[in-house]
Amino acid sequence: MEAVHQRDPDFANANDSPVVASALRQIEVIGEDRKGFKWILVVITMLGTGTSLYGFSKWQNGVQKIDDSIKELELEKLKLEVAKLKGE
């Protein structure tokens, strides 16, 4: 604001106009909205991170254990097949 006053001395007299008062109020509202927007982003980020961690733990403790068991059985089966083929 100070830079505007230096460039246009008549602007100091224009502060009394409703247009300038409205513009100044809009600037204040924008500043307040930025603070609220920041907190909204923080909450969304925390929810996303929490959901991701929950999903990963469910996958790790459920799906991955079953998949590991299946792969171990397949490996054991292949070893038996190879041993059988070598014996022939």
ROPAZA-956324 format. One record per residue (C-alpha): residue in one letter; y, x, z; residue number from 0. Coordinates in pm, 1 decimal. Last residue first. Layout:
<atoms>
 residu       yy       xx       zz num
      A        Y        X        Z NUM
...
</atoms>
This chain:
<atoms>
 residu       yy       xx       zz num
      E  -9066.7   1364.2  -1444.3  87
      G  -8943.2   1500.7  -1114.5  86
      K  -8601.6   1588.4  -1256.2  85
      L  -8555.6   1226.3  -1365.8  84
      K  -8646.5   1097.5  -1018.0  83
      A  -8404.4   1341.6   -851.1  82
      V  -8128.3   1230.8  -1090.5  81
      E  -8201.0    864.6  -1016.8  80
      L  -8201.0    930.1   -640.8  79
      K  -7867.2   1113.4   -664.5  78
      L  -7723.3    828.3   -872.5  77
      K  -7831.7    572.2   -611.8  76
      E  -7676.5    777.4   -329.4  75
      L  -7350.2    800.1   -523.2  74
      E  -7351.6    425.0   -589.5  73
      L  -7416.0    357.9   -220.3  72
      E  -7129.0    586.0   -118.5  71
      K  -6899.4    418.0   -373.5  70
      I  -6984.4     72.2   -239.1  69
      S  -6915.7    180.9    119.3  68
      D  -6579.7    334.5     19.2  67
      D  -6479.3     12.1   -158.6  66
      I  -6564.7   -193.7    148.9  65
      K  -6357.6     36.6    370.2  64
      Q  -6068.6     29.5    119.9  63
      V  -6053.7   -349.2    107.9  62
      G  -6029.0   -413.8    477.8  61
      N  -5872.5   -149.4    702.6  60
      Q  -5669.6     30.5    433.7  59
      W  -5575.0   -291.4    252.9  58
      K  -5461.6   -464.3    572.9  57
      S  -5272.2   -147.9    676.7  56
      F  -5102.4   -128.0    336.5  55
      G  -5000.3   -493.1    346.7  54
      Y  -4847.6   -455.5    693.4  53
      L  -4661.6   -139.2    589.6  52
      S  -4524.7   -308.1    277.7  51
      T  -4416.2   -615.7    472.8  50
      G  -4236.7   -400.7    728.4  49
      T  -4059.8   -200.7    457.8  48
      G  -3952.5   -513.5    274.1  47
      L  -3830.8   -680.7    591.9  46
      M  -3636.2   -366.7    690.3  45
      T  -3478.7   -340.8    345.7  44
      I  -3381.0   -708.9    345.7  43
      V  -3226.2   -671.1    692.6  42
      V  -3030.2   -359.7    591.7  41
      L  -2912.0   -528.0    269.3  40
      I  -2783.5   -827.3    466.9  39
      W  -2612.2   -589.3    706.7  38
      K  -2426.8   -416.6    421.7  37
      F  -2328.8   -751.5    271.8  36
      G  -2171.0   -853.8    601.4  35
      K  -1961.9   -536.9    615.4  34
      R  -1863.0   -571.9    249.8  33
      D  -1761.6   -933.4    308.9  32
      E  -1510.0   -824.7    573.4  31
      G  -1341.9   -581.9    333.4  30
      I  -1337.2   -844.6     57.6  29
      V  -1181.1  -1092.5    300.4  28
      E   -902.1   -848.2    387.4  27
      I   -828.4   -782.8     19.5  26
      Q   -821.5  -1157.3    -44.0  25
      R   -572.2  -1199.0    239.8  24
      L   -346.4   -935.4     80.1  23
      A   -367.3  -1118.0   -253.6  22
      S   -280.2  -1449.5    -87.0  21
      A     18.8  -1296.6     90.7  20
      V    131.0  -1141.7   -238.5  19
      V    107.9  -1476.6   -415.8  18
      P    275.9  -1659.3   -127.6  17
      S    587.4  -1443.0   -159.6  16
      D    724.5  -1267.5    151.4  15
      N    576.6   -934.3     50.3  14
      A    800.2   -940.2   -258.5  13
      N   1087.2   -774.4    -72.1  12
      A    874.5   -464.5    -11.5  11
      F    767.0   -481.0   -375.5  10
      D   1126.7   -426.7   -480.5   9
      P   1087.6    -59.2   -386.6   8
      D    827.8    -16.1   -662.4   7
      R    668.8    328.3   -685.3   6
      Q    713.1    417.8   -317.9   5
      H    603.8     72.9   -199.2   4
      V    293.4     92.8   -417.4   3
      A    199.5    428.8   -265.6   2
      E    237.4    283.7     84.0   1
      M      0.0      0.0      0.0   0
</atoms>
